[in-house]
Amino acid sequence: MTSTSSDLPIAYVPGRTRPTQTPEQLRARIPGWGVDLDPADRPSVPKLQFQEDLSGAHWEFPDRQPEKWPRERSVEHAFLTPVFGTAQPPKGLSGAIRKYAYRYSEGRAAHWLLLMFADRVDAGEHHLSSLLTLRPDNPITETGVLSEFTHHGLRSRVGVKRTDLVHQSLDPVIVAGPWLIGGWLAFRGVRRAVRALRG
């Protein structure tokens, strides 16, 4: 442990209840020390004070963003906020679930559970739509399961105190389960269609 000069203030040393140097000494030793002590020198202070003639706003209420389709609005708000996102418009079954979720207050579990369920439905819709493209989703490579064999997956779990080992057994069910169920349903559907065509 290196020795420290007794004239320097050290906040984390027990027994030091007050600085050993005056503000003038600190200002002389450290360039720029205490520049924000005077509120008049703080750039943020004018922003924190309401000045009727210097607020910088040119409106009493901000201009509203055009609403190109009926947007979801929390029941806690009297109207839609002036600015909102348009990057992911709701569509399909997931969009209908999301719109329905906004019938409930944000303080209700139903609101958030429906939104999370809509996310899962949205992922399924994108997986299904990818099958109609030239590059469909590949659950083997995109889930990263191959890295379990190439990047010491087993060794990183055995003999170490990892907190995520509890849910390791659930990961295959959560990741592979929807694909297995979807594949089984597709197989059943194709087999039924073939039987109907033959019969």
Protein Blocks (a to p, Z undefined) as FASTA:
>chain_A
ZZddfkbccfklghiabdfbdfklmmmmmghihklmpmklpmklmmmpccfklnopabfb
dcddddfbdcdddfkbmbdcfbdcfklccehjklmmmmmmmmpcfkbmklmmmmmmmmmm
mmmmmmmmmmmpmbdcdfklmnommmmmmnommmmmgopacfklmmmmmmmmmmmmmmmm
mmmmmmmmmmmmmmmmmZZ
